[in-house]
Each structure stands twice: as C-alpha cells, then as structure tokens.
Amino acid sequence: MKLIVVSGLSGSGKSSVLHVLEDMGFFCIDNLPIGLLANFAAQMLSTPEKFYENAAVGIDARNRSEDIRRFPSILSGLRDAELDCTVIFINADDQILIKRFNETRRKHPLTKGAIALSEAITKERELLEPLFSQASLFIDSSHTNIHHLRDLVRERVGRKKQQTLSLMFQSFGFKHGIPVDADYVFDVRCLPNPYWDPQLRSLTGRDKQVHVFLEGHEMVNNMFDHIKDFFERWIPSVKASDRSYLTVAIGCTGGQHRSVYLVERLAAHFNSEHDVLARHRELA
C-alpha cells in the first residue's frame, strides 16, 4: 500500500497535485489534520480488499503548529508499520506566490490582523520545516503553469515502479534561474557552445547535428564521463537511504544545446537500471 503526503506553501499548487493523483486512481483527502494521519493509515492497513491501496493526503499550514512539529515522529511510526510513505513538497518563489494571491484575491491562511502577505509566506516556510525536512520529492512550481505541473506529477509519480528510484535529469538555462528543487546541479557552461555556429543556433541538443558537434570535443565526453561516474558511485548510497526520488539538473547558458544533449545522454545511460525521466525546462 502506498500513502503520499502532499504538502507545501499556500498558492504553490498543492490542490492541483492532489487532483492529479485523484485522476491517477489515488484516494485523496485534502487538509487532513495531522493528528488523524495515524488513524487513517491504520484504516488503510486494516481495510480488506485493498480499498485504500493508493492514497494521498494534503497537509499544510492550517494544522496546529504543535502537530506539525510532531510530523517526523508520526511518519516514522507509519513506516515502521510497513506502509510505503512518500512526502511531496510543493514550493515556489515568494514573489511568484505574492503575484498569485494578488491575481486570485485569495487570502493566505496565515494573514491575520496586521500580518502582511510577505510575512505570512515567511512564517509559513518556517512552520512547514518539519514537513519539508521529510520530503523525498520537491517540486518548484515557480516556472510551471498548471498543465506543466500536472504533467510533471504524472511523470514522476505515475512512472515510478514500487521500490525503485525515480531519477530525473533536467536541463536548464542559468540565465533563467537555477531549479531550486534539484538535488544536484552541474554547470556545463565551460563546454564548447553550438550557439555560436550559425547553422546550429536554431537547433537543440536533441538534434543529430548538435550531437556530432559536441561529441567531437574531448571536453564534452570527459564531462559526461565524470557525471556518469559520480552517479554510478553514489546512486546505491542514495537508494540505501530510502530515497524514492532524485533530481539532477544540468545547466548551460540558455538551456538549449549543451545541457539538453548531456541530459539525453545521461538518461539513456541510466535508463536500463533505474526509472529515468529526461526533462528540458527551457524547451517546454
């Protein structure tokens, strides 16, 4: 049986994630009091015919602060009961959250009295730290619309096989910002750039002509080998620590050529042993 706890900042897209999971066949409950989480898990385990085989609950800042602080110990107890538990944390930049609240005119749950929206967001981050610390999958919705967010959840959760590591390689452009939800970030801006070849500028790292250009440089092959060797050495340790998800970001200047090429090549290499996904942020 699988239980997914969905948490994150207000306005980041938690409800949308729960809706996707519900469409995927999960039994979903939004805003479950943390004090009832153990009772719900016990009901999952005791109900015949696997009625709750896959369930997801939304837990956020509307809980009592003392209950939120108890979450790590409650989660440990659920795992001791041999329930497959995963925590997904949805995040977004403060300015993006402020913009979303202003556009929808919704009220932040922590804006009471004279507390400004920016202060409420800061307070919420601090309050949710016990949930953040237990998450194995982080999703930053700052640069995604609702459709991209839904696709990402389907790809990460829906493709993952039980007891396997979901490994995502993601390309990005540094000029558009570093993905804050990545576990590892590699900078490949030092490699030869196809952008400066007029015949390659309009292409991407998925195109054969770009492959030929990059593979003709020893630096590119060395970079691939070093990243490949790093993860071949350390992925077993990540799996041994009960991590369910690992996100690796590869960045170049614009996120069009070098990072895309390396992501495709790394994904192909690791695909035979792991549940691998290649994603290109700037090509979406």
C-alpha positions, 0 to 999 in steps of 0.5 A, a space after each residue: 500500500 502506498 500513502 503520499 503526503 502532499 504538502 507545501 506553501 499556500 498558492 504553490 499548487 498543492 490542490 492541483 497535485 492532489 487532483 492529479 493523483 485523484 485522476 491517477 486512481 489515488 484516494 485523496 483527502 485534502 487538509 487532513 489534520 495531522 493528528 488523524 494521519 495515524 488513524 487513517 493509515 491504520 484504516 488503510 492497513 486494516 481495510 480488506 480488499 485493498 480499498 485504500 491501496 493508493 492514497 494521498 493526503 494534503 497537509 499544510 499550514 492550517 494544522 496546529 503548529 504543535 502537530 506539525 512539529 510532531 510530523 517526523 515522529 508520526 511518519 516514522 511510526 507509519 513506516 515502521 508499520 510497513 506502509 510505503 510513505 512518500 512526502 511531496 513538497 510543493 514550493 515556489 518563489 515568494 514573489 511568484 506566490 505574492 503575484 498569485 494571491 494578488 491575481 486570485 484575491 485569495 487570502 493566505 491562511 496565515 494573514 491575520 490582523 496586521 500580518 502582511 502577505 510577505 510575512 505570512 509566506 515567511 512564517 509559513 516556510 518556517 512552520 512547514 520545516 518539519 514537513 519539508 525536512 521529510 520530503 523525498 520529492 520537491 517540486 518548484 512550481 515557480 516556472 510551471 503553469 498548471 498543465 506543466 505541473 500536472 504533467 510533471 506529477 504524472 511523470 514522476 509519480 505515475 512512472 515510478 515502479 514500487 521500490 525503485 528510484 525515480 531519477 530525473 535529469 533536467 536541463 536548464 538555462 542559468 540565465 533563467 534561474 537555477 531549479 531550486 528543487 534539484 538535488 544536484 546541479 552541474 554547470 556545463 557552461 565551460 563546454 564548447 557552445 553550438 550557439 555560436 555556429 550559425 547553422 546550429 543556433 536554431 537547433 537543440 541538443 536533441 538534434 543529430 547535428 548538435 550531437 556530432 558537434 559536441 561529441 567531437 570535443 574531448 571536453 564534452 565526453 570527459 564531462 559526461 564521463 565524470 557525471 556518469 561516474 559520480 552517479 554510478 558511485 553514489 546512486 546505491 548510497 542514495 537508494 540505501 537511504 530510502 530515497 524514492 526520488 532524485 533530481 539532477 539538473 544540468 545547466 548551460 547558458 540558455 538551456 538549449 544545446 549543451 545541457 539538453 544533449 548531456 541530459 539525453 545522454 545521461 538518461 539513456 545511460 541510466 535508463 536500463 537500471 533505474 526509472 529515468 525521466 529526461 526533462 528540458 525546462 527551457 524547451 517546454 
